[in-house]
Amino acid sequence: MRFAVKSMDELTGFTVTIFYPSAESRQVFANGEYVEYNQWDMDINQYGNVTQKFCGENRYVGVRNYLEFYITGECEIVVRPRNAI
């Protein structure tokens, strides 16, 4: 899947949440560059929340099967399946 924001202000952005019907893991690319999930947060026992620090920031919550990422007008996001066990 590809996502882009058309805006007069390239820094305008928002967090996107996509719920999936299966537990297949996903990966995020911003302008063709792979972006790692946020660091694991021991307090919430999952990947850290998306804080909107940069375009492509993301996390995947496997137990609930959703992906969150931050997108602005300065990048294109591509979401692909990830090989994971």
N, C-alpha and C positions, 0 to 999 in steps of 0.2 A: 504494500500500500504506500502511496505517496501523498504527502501533505505539504501545502504551501499556503502562506498568508499573503494576500495582496493588500498592501497598506501604504499610504503616503509616508508613514512613520515606520521605518524599519525596526525600531526597537519596541513597537507595540507587540505584545504577545499574550499568550494564555496557555494554561495547562489543559491538555487533552487526555481524557480517560476512555480507554476502549476495553469493553468487557468481551471475553471470548468464551465460547461454549466448551472448549477443551483446555487441558492443562499444558498444551504445547507452548514452550518458551519462545519468546520473541527477542529480536535485537534491533537496535535503533542506529541509523546512520544519519548524520547531519552534513549536508553538502558532500556526500560520498565518504565521509570519515566515520568509522565505527566509534560509538560513544558507549563507554562502560556504564552499567547500572550505577546508581548512587551507592556509596559505602553502606555496609550492613550496620543497622542501628540496634544495639543490644537492648535499648530501653523499650523499643516497640517490637522487637524480635522479627524484623523484616528489613528490606532495603529502605534506606532513609527517604523521607518525604521529598517531593520535588519542590525546591525552594525558588525556582525561576531565576537562577543565577546566570544561566547561559542557554542558548538555543541548542536543543538536543538533550538536555539534562533529563534523565529518565529513571524509572524503576519498574520492575515487574513483580507483581504480588501473585505468586503461584497458587497459594491455597485458595484464593478468591478468583483467580484467572483474569486479572486485568493488568493492562499496561498503562502507565502514565508518562507523558513527556511534555516538555515545555517547547513551544514553537514561537518564533518571531518572524517578522518580515525579512530578516537577513539570511534565512536558511531554508532549505528544503529538507524535509524529514522523510526517510524511507524506512518502513518497518518490514522486517523479513523474519521467517521462522529461524529459530536457533537450534542447533544440534546440542541437546542437553539430556542428561538422564536424571 
